[in-house]
Amino acid sequence: MKFKGFSKFILSRIAIAIVILFSYFQTSNLHAWKWGHGIIYWDTISYYAYLPAFFIHHDLSLGFIKENPEVNNQRYWPETTKDGKYVIKTSCGLAYLYFPFFITAHLLATPLGFEADGFSEIYQMSLAFSPLLYLLIGLIFLRKILKKYFSDAITAISLLSIGGATNLFHYTSVTTISHTYSFAAITVFLFVCLKWLEKPTWLTSVFMGLLLGLISLIRPTNTIMVLFPLLFGIHSFRDLGNRIIFWLKKPQFLLIIIAGIILVWLPQFIYWKHQTGQLLYFSYKQEERFFWLEPAIFRGLFGFRKGWLIYSPIMIFSLIGIGLSLKKMKDWFLPLIIIIPVSIYIMLCWWTWWYGGGFGMRPIIDYYGLLGIPFALAIQSLGRLRPLLRYTVWLFFLFFFYLGIFHHLQAVSGAIHWDSMTWKSYMYNFGHTRMTPEAEKYLVHPDYEEATKKREWD
């Protein structure tokens, strides 16, 4: 009885602790803030730019860049409008989540002897550890959701697998771009939606609006999550009609949600209006676009350059679970079968379907909270298989778990190239923790300029 009680309340918490501790040790050991240009580089430059520009330079127009271009051209990568004004490329949602770590570093910088410029080592280090907090938040709320449907043991296995054996672990411990943060925001949003659908309140409506605003402001393509509260629990067209009527009968809550979204977006609207004259503005280069008729679905899922299920193979169980949910978790089937495929389609229509440098298909990380449900369902269903088949599947599960962790180590060491892997390079380097000369010969570097003109496949 004591073990059962222990398992009921402790295992899933231990799983979270293990993931967080290993992520912390990996972040500490890698010292990514000391690599090259530091942790504030690549996509993070644009996400982060709002904070030093506003709080240190007091100039979101970025006019100060011209005062010291040799330094500032490395720190700020704005786009230029037709009128010659600077505009930060990404929206400001992630800056909200960076802010506690930025302001902590800023307050401590001078007393500890660091330059208070937004980019010295204390800022880099503070930001490097920020994904750990949001990973913890995401896992805590994913646990709350899973515990509604599954045992503590199944919940623990799911948390340990998603948090430790997928590219979520990599993007928590190596970089500060958006995906761990979006994972947390979307997972909390799912939890709040479930509460709201059980019993709508003013408070849950406020949180739904603020979270949906944040999710869409971090990555506008994730606005598709607005469909979740509409689709969850729908089994027929009649159910859908009743759900729409349900929403229309509670206009006060709907207005609160909309107001929450607008409130989160308001600083962005003001910024774009000031810099461009438009409330809504496409701040990327015009040639950066979606190839809507040429989605790279197979390559995004199974290709060796960045294939999701190649580098995070354990997530195959999530796809199996989506199929199982049709009979075993009908409330979740429609959101899963619509939101996940549509999201993958949108992701893989982007001109750089491999999303530049990185590890695996990184945009799908945002949806790991939603994918946690079918993952746990697939694991639970293993217990109903015949013994021989069950043990065989568990062996595959353990192999995929190990392979996901090993792939992360390969990506960190360079054995998996950030954007140029091929099947031959992968196979020549299989089992190695460094890029071998044989594997390097078979790398194929993408042509980014050409990819803006036509779909890049190889």
C-alpha positions in Angstrom: 0.0 0.0 0.0 2.8 2.4 0.8 4.3 1.9 -2.7 1.0 2.5 -4.3 0.6 5.7 -2.4 4.1 6.7 -3.3 3.5 6.0 -7.0 0.2 7.8 -7.0 1.5 11.1 -5.8 5.3 11.1 -6.3 6.4 9.4 -9.6 5.2 12.2 -11.9 6.8 14.8 -9.6 10.1 12.9 -9.7 9.9 12.8 -13.5 9.6 16.6 -13.6 12.4 17.0 -11.1 14.7 14.7 -13.2 14.0 16.6 -16.4 14.6 20.0 -14.8 17.8 18.9 -13.0 19.3 17.4 -16.2 18.3 20.5 -18.1 19.9 22.6 -15.5 23.1 20.6 -15.5 23.3 20.6 -19.2 22.8 24.3 -19.4 25.4 24.9 -16.7 28.0 22.6 -18.3 27.5 23.9 -21.9 28.0 27.5 -21.0 26.2 28.4 -24.2 26.3 32.1 -23.3 30.1 32.0 -23.8 29.8 30.5 -27.3 30.8 32.8 -30.2 28.4 35.8 -29.9 26.7 34.3 -26.8 23.1 33.2 -26.2 21.7 36.4 -27.5 22.1 35.6 -31.2 20.3 34.3 -34.2 16.5 34.5 -33.6 17.0 35.6 -30.1 18.5 38.9 -31.3 15.1 40.0 -32.7 13.0 38.6 -29.9 15.2 40.3 -27.3 15.8 43.6 -29.1 12.7 45.3 -27.6 14.2 45.1 -24.0 17.5 46.9 -24.3 16.1 49.3 -26.9 13.3 50.4 -24.6 14.9 50.1 -21.1 18.5 51.1 -21.8 18.4 53.2 -25.0 14.8 54.5 -24.6 14.5 54.3 -28.3 12.4 51.6 -30.0 13.0 53.3 -33.4 16.6 52.0 -33.0 18.1 55.2 -34.2 21.0 54.7 -31.7 22.3 51.9 -34.0 23.9 54.5 -36.2 25.8 56.0 -33.3 28.0 52.9 -32.9 27.4 50.7 -35.9 30.4 48.5 -35.4 28.9 47.2 -32.1 25.2 47.7 -32.7 25.0 46.0 -36.1 26.0 42.8 -34.3 23.5 43.3 -31.6 20.4 44.4 -33.6 19.2 43.0 -36.9 16.2 45.1 -37.8 14.4 45.2 -41.1 14.0 48.5 -43.0 10.6 50.0 -44.1 10.1 51.7 -47.5 10.5 55.0 -45.6 13.9 53.9 -44.4 12.8 53.3 -40.8 14.0 50.4 -38.7 11.5 47.8 -37.5 12.3 44.8 -35.3 11.7 41.7 -37.3 9.7 39.6 -34.8 6.8 40.5 -32.6 7.3 41.3 -28.9 5.6 38.3 -27.2 8.9 36.6 -26.2 10.2 39.9 -24.7 7.5 39.7 -22.1 8.8 36.3 -21.0 12.4 37.4 -21.2 11.7 40.5 -19.1 12.1 39.1 -15.5 15.5 37.7 -16.4 16.5 40.9 -18.3 15.5 43.2 -15.4 17.2 41.0 -12.8 20.4 41.1 -14.8 20.1 44.8 -15.4 19.6 45.6 -11.7 22.6 43.4 -10.7 25.0 44.4 -13.6 26.6 47.5 -12.1 26.8 46.3 -8.5 28.5 43.1 -9.7 30.9 44.9 -12.0 29.3 44.1 -15.4 28.6 46.6 -18.1 24.8 47.5 -18.0 24.4 47.4 -21.7 21.9 44.6 -22.1 24.5 42.2 -23.6 27.3 41.7 -21.1 27.9 38.3 -19.6 25.3 38.7 -16.7 22.5 39.3 -19.2 23.6 36.4 -21.4 23.8 34.0 -18.4 20.5 35.2 -16.9 18.7 34.6 -20.2 20.4 31.3 -20.8 18.6 29.9 -17.7 15.2 31.4 -18.5 13.9 28.4 -20.5 14.2 26.2 -17.4 11.5 28.2 -15.6 9.1 27.9 -18.6 9.9 24.2 -19.1 9.0 23.7 -15.4 5.8 25.6 -15.8 4.9 23.7 -19.0 5.6 20.3 -17.3 3.7 21.2 -14.2 0.6 22.1 -16.2 1.0 19.1 -18.5 1.1 16.9 -15.4 -2.2 18.5 -14.2 -3.8 17.7 -17.5 -2.5 14.2 -17.8 -3.5 13.3 -14.3 -7.2 13.9 -15.2 -7.0 10.9 -17.5 -4.1 8.7 -16.7 -2.3 7.0 -13.7 0.6 8.7 -12.1 3.0 6.1 -13.6 1.8 6.8 -17.2 2.0 10.5 -16.5 5.5 10.2 -15.2 6.7 8.2 -18.3 5.1 10.8 -20.6 6.6 13.7 -18.8 10.1 12.1 -18.7 9.8 11.2 -22.4 8.6 14.5 -23.8 10.8 16.6 -21.5 13.9 14.5 -21.8 14.0 12.5 -25.0 12.8 15.0 -27.6 14.2 18.2 -29.0 12.4 20.1 -26.3 15.3 19.2 -24.0 17.7 20.5 -26.6 15.9 23.9 -27.0 15.7 24.3 -23.2 19.4 23.7 -22.5 21.2 25.2 -25.6 19.2 28.1 -26.9 16.6 30.8 -25.9 14.5 31.0 -29.0 10.8 30.7 -28.7 9.9 27.0 -28.6 10.2 26.1 -24.9 8.4 29.3 -24.0 5.6 28.6 -26.5 5.3 25.0 -25.1 4.7 26.5 -21.7 2.2 29.1 -22.9 0.2 26.6 -25.0 0.1 24.0 -22.2 -1.1 26.4 -19.6 -3.7 27.7 -22.1 -5.0 24.1 -22.6 -5.4 23.7 -18.8 -7.3 27.0 -18.5 -9.5 26.1 -21.5 -10.5 22.8 -19.8 -11.4 24.7 -16.6 -13.4 27.3 -18.6 -15.3 24.6 -20.5 -16.2 22.9 -17.2 -17.4 26.2 -15.7 -16.9 29.6 -17.4 -15.8 32.3 -15.0 -14.5 35.9 -15.3 -11.1 34.9 -14.1 -10.6 31.9 -16.5 -11.9 34.2 -19.3 -9.2 36.8 -18.5 -6.5 34.1 -18.4 -7.7 32.6 -21.7 -7.5 36.0 -23.4 -4.1 36.9 -22.0 -2.7 33.5 -22.8 -4.1 33.4 -26.3 -2.7 36.9 -26.9 0.7 35.8 -25.7 0.7 32.6 -27.7 -0.1 34.5 -30.9 2.3 37.3 -30.1 5.2 35.0 -29.6 4.5 33.1 -32.9 1.5 34.4 -34.9 1.1 31.0 -36.7 0.2 29.5 -33.3 -3.0 31.5 -33.3 -4.6 28.2 -34.5 -4.9 27.3 -30.8 -8.0 29.5 -30.8 -9.8 26.4 -32.2 -9.2 24.3 -29.2 -12.0 25.6 -27.0 -14.3 25.4 -30.0 -13.4 21.8 -30.9 -12.8 20.1 -27.6 -15.6 17.7 -26.7 -17.2 17.9 -30.1 -18.4 14.6 -31.5 -20.9 15.7 -34.2 -22.2 18.7 -36.1 -25.0 19.0 -33.6 -22.4 19.3 -30.8 -20.6 22.0 -32.8 -23.8 23.9 -33.3 -24.5 23.7 -29.5 -20.9 24.8 -28.7 -21.3 27.9 -30.9 -24.6 28.7 -29.3 -23.0 28.1 -25.9 -20.3 30.8 -26.7 -22.9 33.2 -28.1 -25.0 32.9 -25.0 -22.1 34.1 -22.9 -21.0 37.2 -24.8 -19.6 38.8 -21.7 -17.0 36.1 -21.4 -16.2 36.2 -25.1 -15.7 40.0 -24.9 -13.3 39.5 -21.9 -11.3 37.0 -23.9 -11.1 39.3 -26.9 -10.1 42.2 -24.6 -7.3 40.1 -23.1 -6.0 39.3 -26.5 -6.0 43.0 -27.5 -4.4 44.1 -24.3 -1.4 41.8 -24.9 -1.1 42.9 -28.5 -1.6 46.6 -27.7 2.2 47.5 -27.3 2.9 45.7 -30.6 0.1 47.7 -32.4 1.4 50.9 -31.0 5.0 50.1 -32.1 4.1 49.1 -35.6 1.8 52.2 -36.0 4.7 54.4 -34.8 7.3 52.8 -37.1 5.3 51.9 -40.1 2.0 53.7 -40.0 0.2 50.4 -39.9 -1.4 48.6 -37.0 -0.7 45.2 -38.6 2.6 44.9 -40.4 4.5 42.0 -42.0 7.9 42.7 -40.6 9.8 39.9 -42.4 11.5 40.4 -45.8 9.0 40.3 -48.7 10.8 37.3 -50.2 10.3 35.3 -47.0 7.1 33.6 -47.7 4.9 30.5 -47.5 4.8 28.0 -50.4 1.2 27.0 -49.8 1.0 24.5 -52.6 4.4 22.9 -51.8 4.4 21.8 -48.2 7.6 19.8 -47.3 5.6 17.3 -45.2 7.6 14.2 -45.8 10.9 15.9 -45.4 9.8 17.8 -42.3 8.7 14.6 -40.6 11.1 12.0 -42.0 13.9 13.8 -43.8 17.4 13.6 -42.4 18.1 17.4 -42.6 15.6 18.1 -39.8 13.0 15.4 -39.7 10.9 15.5 -36.5 10.5 11.7 -36.2 14.1 11.1 -37.2 15.6 13.2 -34.4 12.8 12.8 -31.8 11.6 9.3 -32.7 9.8 8.7 -29.5 7.1 11.1 -30.6 5.9 8.4 -33.0 3.8 7.3 -30.0 1.9 10.6 -30.1 0.8 10.0 -33.7 -0.3 6.5 -32.7 -2.2 7.9 -29.8 -4.0 10.4 -32.1 -5.5 7.4 -33.9 -6.4 5.7 -30.7 -8.2 8.8 -29.4 -11.0 8.4 -31.9 -12.4 5.5 -29.7 -10.8 6.0 -26.3 -10.7 9.8 -25.8 -13.3 11.2 -28.2 -13.3 14.7 -26.5 -9.7 15.2 -27.7 -9.9 13.6 -31.2 -11.2 16.6 -33.1 -8.7 19.1 -31.7 -5.9 16.7 -32.3 -6.9 15.7 -35.8 -7.4 19.3 -36.9 -4.9 21.4 -35.0 -1.9 19.2 -35.3 -2.1 18.4 -39.0 -3.0 22.0 -39.9 -0.1 23.3 -37.8 2.4 20.9 -39.4 1.1 22.0 -42.8 1.6 25.7 -42.0 5.1 25.1 -40.5 6.3 23.1 -43.5 5.0 25.6 -46.1 7.5 28.2 -44.8 10.2 29.0 -47.3 12.9 27.5 -45.0 10.9 24.4 -44.0 14.0 23.3 -42.0 14.0 26.6 -40.1 17.6 27.5 -40.4 20.2 26.2 -37.9 18.9 24.0 -35.1 18.0 20.4 -34.2 15.0 18.6 -35.6 11.7 20.2 -36.6 11.7 22.8 -33.9 8.2 24.5 -34.4 6.4 21.3 -33.5 7.8 21.7 -29.9 5.3 24.4 -29.3 2.5 21.7 -29.4 4.1 19.1 -27.2 1.5 19.9 -24.5 -1.3 19.0 -26.8 0.6 16.0 -28.1 1.2 14.8 -24.6 -2.4 13.5 -24.4 -2.1 11.0 -27.3 1.4 10.1 -26.2 0.1 9.0 -22.8 -2.8 7.2 -24.4 -0.4 5.2 -26.6 1.7 4.3 -23.5 -1.4 3.3 -21.6 -2.6 1.1 -24.5 0.6 -0.9 -24.4 -0.7 -2.7 -21.3 -3.5 -4.2 -23.4 -1.2 -5.8 -26.0 -0.3 -9.5 -26.0 2.9 -10.1 -24.0 5.3 -10.7 -26.9 4.0 -7.7 -28.9 4.0 -5.6 -25.7 7.6 -6.4 -24.8 8.7 -5.8 -28.4 7.0 -2.3 -28.5 8.6 -1.5 -25.1 12.0 -2.3 -26.5 11.3 0.1 -29.4 10.2 2.7 -26.9 13.4 2.4 -24.8 15.5 2.5 -28.0 13.7 5.6 -29.2 14.1 7.2 -25.7 17.8 6.5 -25.8 18.2 7.7 -29.4 16.4 11.0 -28.6 18.9 11.7 -25.9 21.9 10.6 -28.0 20.8 12.8 -30.9 20.8 15.8 -28.5 24.4 15.0 -27.6 25.3 14.6 -31.2 23.7 18.0 -32.0 25.6 19.7 -29.2 28.9 18.2 -30.3 28.3 18.9 -34.1 27.9 15.2 -35.0 24.5 16.2 -36.3 24.9 19.3 -38.5 22.6 22.2 -37.8 21.2 22.5 -41.3 22.9 20.2 -43.8 22.4 16.6 -42.7 21.6 13.9 -45.3 20.8 10.2 -45.0 24.4 9.2 -46.0 25.9 11.7 -43.5 23.6 10.4 -40.7 24.5 6.8 -41.4 28.2 7.4 -41.7 28.0 9.2 -38.3 25.6 6.9 -36.6 26.9 6.2 -33.0 29.6 8.9 -33.2 29.7 12.0 -31.0 31.8 14.0 -33.4 31.4 14.7 -37.1 33.6 12.2 -38.9 35.4 13.1 -42.2 33.4 10.5 -44.0 30.1 11.9 -42.8 31.1 15.5 -43.5 31.7 14.7 -47.2 28.0 13.9 -47.6 26.6 17.1 -46.0 24.5 19.2 -48.4 24.4 22.9 -47.5 21.1 24.6 -48.3 21.0 27.6 -50.6 19.1 30.2 -48.5 18.9 32.8 -51.2 17.6 30.3 -53.8 15.1 29.0 -51.3 13.3 32.4 -51.3 12.7 32.1 -55.0 11.6 28.4 -55.3 11.0 25.5 -53.0 14.3 24.1 -51.7 14.1 20.3 -51.4 17.6 18.9 -51.1 
